[in-house]
Amino acid sequence: MTCSTTTVEKKHGDALLMLSLSFRKRIYRGTGTRQCTARHVFFLNSFLKVFLCPAARCQFVMSRLAVVCGGSRGIGRAVSRLLAERGCRLVVVSRNQEAAGATVASLHGADHMALSCDVSKEQEVQKTFQTIQKTCGNICYLVNAAGISRDALLLRAGPEDMLAVLHTNLLGSMLTCRAALRSMLHTQGAAIVNIGSVVGVKGNVGQCVYSASKAGLRGFTRSLAKEVSSRNVRVNLLCPGFIRTDMTAALQEDAVRSVPLGRFGEPEEVAQAVLFLLQSPYITGQELVVDGGLQLLM
Ligand SMILES: NC(=O)c1ccc[n+]([C@@H]2O[C@H](COP(=O)([O-])OP(=O)(O)OC[C@H]3O[C@@H](n4cnc5c(N)ncnc54)[C@H](OP(=O)(O)O)[C@@H]3O)[C@@H](O)[C@H]2O)c1
């Protein structure tokens, strides 16, 4: 996929060339050759490209804007990198501004942006998306990869941890979707991918609250997909299994044995699937499990 869209068709190119030549001739006649510098010709050519040739205009202004919440590390960082490689302009959001900045510095291309925001805090989310709108314009893609886990048996789970997990994983995605939607309604091909989990589909011991937060995202994703389908915004859920990131760093290697494909997934493998959902114009309200077959045995 190329996010920066359309190539200039030949007939547009020919028309552009003719117009450019005839305009240049007039300028030369009107101003005298000595006053018509290379700068004049450059600005004239830019003007002609942007205002007279629709395909070229697309190339000039339509680098798609993608916001990745939780883009500083792990799956979100891999998604940010892949989207930047495909020509998107990225806004990387996480609580730690420095980490988001480091990811932005590693991205292909220019003009990307790092913003600090806790997605579980409504006012921070509102402010962040206002800044994005003002600075970068309308959002085309939103990926909600910000998430935490605080695993414990329910009898041992504290209410603070429960709230932190629900507020980040579930409420956080609701807040960012709500804040981004208004601008996405004006963008062609707009799409959201929420990152759920195979645990939200199958459940797991020691992950009641995490599982509930991800199962909640399933209902939220399907309902939002229904709400905004008439406006051509697509919303899908991607459910990873064990992926090699900070979140799974403490897991014992014997967890690998429960995966039919015999290994943890890499963040880049999840990013490929996210890209597929973002760019598939006829898929909405779906769940895609990316788990090396883990759910077959759960
Ligand atoms: N790794 C797996 O095996 C796995 C499996 C299934 C599902 N998932 C899901 O995939 C998503 C990404 O997980 P990951 O493995 O990539 O985790 P990770 O490596 O720990 O990265 C989490 C990202 O979310 C950000 N974040 C956390 N809380 C935030 C908040 N309140 N506001 C804004 N940003 C926040 C973190 O940055 P800051 O700390 O700077 O805020 C970081 O960028 C999560 O939703 C996770 O539940 C992961």
The ligand as a Gaussian input file, in Angstrom:
#p B3LYP/6-31G(d) Opt

LIG

0 1
 N        2.581000      -8.306000      23.793000
 C        1.617000      -9.199000      23.771000
 O        1.865000     -10.402000      23.848000
 C        0.185000      -8.772000      23.620000
 C       -0.780000      -9.776000      23.460000
 C       -2.096000      -9.411000      23.287000
 C       -2.457000      -8.091000      23.304000
 N       -1.511000      -7.124000      23.476000
 C       -1.962000      -5.745000      23.470000
 O       -1.252000      -5.011000      22.495000
 C       -1.121000      -3.651000      22.909000
 C        0.357000      -3.265000      22.863000
 O        1.039000      -4.092000      23.761000
 P        2.647000      -4.219000      23.749000
 O        2.947000      -5.635000      23.993000
 O        3.199000      -3.521000      22.591000
 O        2.958000      -3.427000      25.097000
 P        4.225000      -2.530000      25.517000
 O        5.446000      -2.959000      24.793000
 O        4.215000      -2.546000      26.997000
 O        3.814000      -1.066000      24.989000
 C        2.687000      -0.430000      25.490000
 C        2.572000       0.930000      24.859000
 O        1.400000       1.585000      25.391000
 C        1.783000       2.841000      25.957000
 N        0.877000       3.135000      27.068000
 C        0.610000       2.378000      28.154000
 N       -0.294000       2.984000      28.946000
 C       -0.614000       4.150000      28.332000
 C       -1.482000       5.222000      28.639000
 N       -2.231000       5.229000      29.764000
 N       -1.567000       6.253000      27.791000
 C       -0.829000       6.271000      26.649000
 N       -0.002000       5.295000      26.306000
 C        0.117000       4.248000      27.131000
 C        3.243000       2.647000      26.366000
 O        3.961000       3.878000      26.461000
 P        4.117000       4.663000      27.882000
 O        4.438000       3.640000      28.910000
 O        5.175000       5.667000      27.633000
 O        2.806000       5.320000      28.108000
 C        3.750000       1.835000      25.179000
 O        3.986000       2.682000      24.085000
 C       -1.731000      -3.593000      24.304000
 O       -3.051000      -3.146000      24.206000
 C       -1.712000      -5.032000      24.768000
 O       -2.733000      -5.274000      25.710000
 C       -0.190000      -7.437000      23.630000

